[in-house]
Structure formats: structure tokens, C-alpha cells
Amino acid sequence: MRNVAVLALCAIAAAAAEPATAARKKPAAAPAKQTSPATAPKPADKPKEAPKKRWGKSKEEAPKPWYESIPQWAQVILAVLAAEFLYCSFIGGRSWLPKSKGCHVIITGGSEGLGKALAHKLVARGHFVSLIARTRSKLDAAVLEINEASKTKKCIGVVGDVTSSSSIESALQAAERAQKLPADAVVCNAGSAQPKLFLETEGDTFKRQMDLNYMGVVRTVRAALPGLLERDSGALVLVSSGLALTGYAGYAAYAPTKWAVRGLAEVLRSELAATRVSVHLALPPGMATPGFDKENAEKPRVTRAIEAGEPTHQPESVAAALLSSLQRGHYACACGDFGLGLLVRAGSGLAPRTTFWRDLVLLPFIAIIGAFYRRMWDFTVRRDASREDAVEKEYPVLNEALKSTEATFNDALQAADDTLKRLTSDEAPAPAPGMMERLLGKKEEPPAPGLLDSIMGEAPAPAPAPGLKERVFGAPAPAPAPGLLDSIIGDAAPAPAPAKK
């Protein structure tokens, strides 16, 4: 069906270009009859031509249509590009979801950022969404926000960790049981970035980044793919990054993981070509998310200089563009960024291209733009290095002072951290003796309990102070005789009065 639509559009485009070529063709003049010289008619006198205008066109010349001024080869190219544009914009390939409503989509890393924005859009369109994340508090807040916005309960949250195979498998099964629906699509979105230069990146950072960003996708796909193949339906969306198409200073640990995700997506698409399980690669740009803010705070100076002037997109707009591309069946999704779209066309290699003829026309210009950007990035790196060398050469005293201050500050932080750990551990030292104990050599007596302690039950009530007679005569004062009120209340009964004789 798709090939028939393409052929039909090409036929329409060719028919549209045909009038221009037909208008150019003039009917050939009929051959003149041969006559003898004796009977040959005399040539008629030619009418005098009107003098041509020096400027502008003469009145006898009719204006030509605009398409006749375009060469034939250019008309054919424009017709093919127009047909491809109409096909990609309005027809497209097979959608990533089997139904327009009521599908179950599972999103990893869905408690914030792009994952949460995708959940908002999908629930608003009538789908069921299950979010998987590690932090329960963030997960519950995201689910509550989505359900309140949609006034439904189609979004649920399941705690799971993509760095553990058993955890992600249990989370996927729990999501299907809670929604009472099998997964129609799985979006592998979990990941994070730790931007640092290569020599400044610790060895464990490389392992953690690869374990989360790449192996997390591998574990999620291995847990979800058997069910999708059993039903022979569904989609896998692997979220990579624009850094999977190019790389520059500052992403020594992050960019290789996204290149690996891109390679995995191409391999899976080839392996699943005989099934009805589709594979898509999302390449989102920089977005205003909590993770991106933390990433900006840790970026090296040269990385910030390279990325200066690049737009920061909102997760909602990126999610809308991604869903639009997935709805039309695109394999590589640039998520609405124009520059990233050009980069996808330049760096797709042998991967499926949604706009093949458009790419064929634009590739020479993209190569020129890419060369300009690469030279600009290299110039930024050299300029940053020259500035650092100038500081070390021209201001050696200041440089050494800064280094010593940084070392002293780091030592102070380490000492404070060690002291805190020692005080909070089980082997904390006993408290220091008080002042009286140090001066007199004996322990201080604890203070006497007060009236408040006796009322609250923390200490026995103090004995009452002795009365006046007790202090004078040394004997306890006699208790007062019970009164009438005591007898009424029941504390004591009055003695009977003596009978009159």
C-alpha cells in the first residue's frame, strides 16, 4: 500500500510538470511543396517590423507562465520533492501504536523530564501509561500530577531500577498486572549525564554511565521483547541523544553510551524486520529538566563555550514532536529541533531515511554547514586552552595561590567529613567531663527534680515543707479535723455528736 501511494504521488507530480514541457514543444512546420522555377510564386513583400523598444517588452509579446522559465530537470526534482513532502507529512508509515486509544505504554525514567511529558500527552490522548523510576516520592508526585491534569486514573507508578535485570523484569510484570493490559509499547528513557573531560573522569564514572545509559536499555528490551514477539505487535522506542551523531569536548563518558544505544536500535530494527514489532530511535535535544540543570552545573568551561547560544527546549514541545514522528512511523526522530534534523540527515549512514530524496538534495549543503561547525568547535577548544596556558604563564603566583587554596579547602572539607563520621559512628568517644569534675576531681551532682518533673511523672514528688509547730516543737503538727465538705465528698465522715442528757 505504501509503494502504491508513492507511485501515485510521483505520477501526479509528473503530470503536473508535463504542461510546462508540452508548452515548449511547437508543432513542426509541414514541408513545402516543390514547384518548378517557372511556376514558383514571387515572394511577397515582408511587412515592416515595428521598432523594438530599448527598455521593457513590446506589446505584441504575451507574458509567459512562470513555470516555463524553470528548466525541465528542475521541474522534475521539485515534483519529486513535493510528492515526498506530501507523503511524509500526511500519509507516512505505520503508526507505532496499534490503536488510537486504549493502548498500554510503559516508560522508564518517567518521574521527570521527557518521560513525564510523554506520559502527559499519552494519557490526554486516551492511553494507559505506567511509569517506572527508582525514587518513590518523585514517582508518586508525577502520577498524581498526571492523573489530576487528565481527571482520570490511567497513569500508575512502579518502582524499578534499570541497572538490575530482576528489578526491571518485576517492574514490567507489575505494570501489566496493575493496568490489566499487556504492554503495547516500551519507551527506554532512563539515563543521566556526567559531563567531564576525559582525564578528569574517574574510571568508575565510565562504568556507571555505561551501566545506566546503555545496559539499562539492554535490560529493558530483554525483559519486554519476548512479550511483544509473542503477540507480534508493539513498538520499542530507544531514547538516545544528539550526541549519538557527533561528539565534542566534555562528554567523554556520556556520548559513547548514546552511540551504543543508536547502534543497538539499528541492529534491533534489522533483526525485527520480519515481525510487526517496530523499532524507533529518539534523538532529543537539550531540555529544561532537573537533570539538565544539574548537568549544566558540572560542565567544564570549554563545554559551556561550545554550547553557548544553543536553544534549550521545553520537555512538552519535545514530547509533542516525538509523538508526531512516531505517529507517522519515522525511525529516527529529531524531536522538533531544526539543527538536529540536519544532523540526522547528515549522520544517518545506512539507517532508514524518512525523506530520502530531500536528503539527497540537501546533503551537499549539510556537509558545508557541518564543516563550518566542526571548525568552530575546534577553534573554541584551542582558544580555551590558550587562555588557560596564558594564565599559567603570566600569573604563576596567582595560579599557585588558587591551587593551594583549592587544596586547603578540599582538605578542610575532608577533615570535617571524617569528624562527622567519627561522631556519628558507634565508636564515638565519651563526652568530656564537666567543669566541676575537672576542678574538684569529682562528678557533678545531678540537679534536684523540680515540681514539673513530679507532675509529669519523671520523678517522685518532693516532700512538703515542715509546718511552724514542727519547726518550733520538733514534733509533727496534728492533722486538721475533717470538715463537713470532706464528709460530703466521702474522704471522711464527721464524728457523731454526744447525746444530751
Sequence and secondary structure as in RCSB ss.txt:
>XXXX:A:sequence
MRNVAVLALCAIAAAAAEPATAARKKPAAAPAKQTSPATAPKPADKPKEAPKKRWGKSKEEAPKPWYESIPQWAQ
VILAVLAAEFLYCSFIGGRSWLPKSKGCHVIITGGSEGLGKALAHKLVARGHFVSLIARTRSKLDAAVLEINEAS
KTKKCIGVVGDVTSSSSIESALQAAERAQKLPADAVVCNAGSAQPKLFLETEGDTFKRQMDLNYMGVVRTVRAAL
PGLLERDSGALVLVSSGLALTGYAGYAAYAPTKWAVRGLAEVLRSELAATRVSVHLALPPGMATPGFDKENAEKP
RVTRAIEAGEPTHQPESVAAALLSSLQRGHYACACGDFGLGLLVRAGSGLAPRTTFWRDLVLLPFIAIIGAFYRR
MWDFTVRRDASREDAVEKEYPVLNEALKSTEATFNDALQAADDTLKRLTSDEAPAPAPGMMERLLGKKEEPPAPG
LLDSIMGEAPAPAPAPGLKERVFGAPAPAPAPGLLDSIIGDAAPAPAPAKK
>XXXX:A:secstr
 HHHHHHHHHHHHHHHHHHHHHHH            TTT              SSS  TTS    GGGGS HHHH
HHHHHHHHHHHIIIII S  SSSSSSS EEEEET SSHHHHHHHHHHHHTT EEEEEES HHHHHHHHHHHHHHH
TS  EEEEE  TT HHHHHHHHHHHHHHHTS  SEEEE       B TTTS HHHHHHHIIIIIHHHHHHHHHHH
HHHHHHT EEEEEE  GGGT   TTBTTTHHHHHHHHHHHHHHHHHTTTSSEEEEEE    B  HHHHHHHHH  
HHHHHHTTT   B HHHHHHHHHHHHHTT SEE TT HHHHHHHHHH TTS  SSHHHHHHHHHHHHHHHHHHHH
HHHHHHHHHHHHHHHHHHH HHHHHHHHHHHHHHHHHHHHHHHHHHHHHSTT       HHHHHHSS        
HHHHHHTSS        HHHHHHSS        HHHHHHTS          
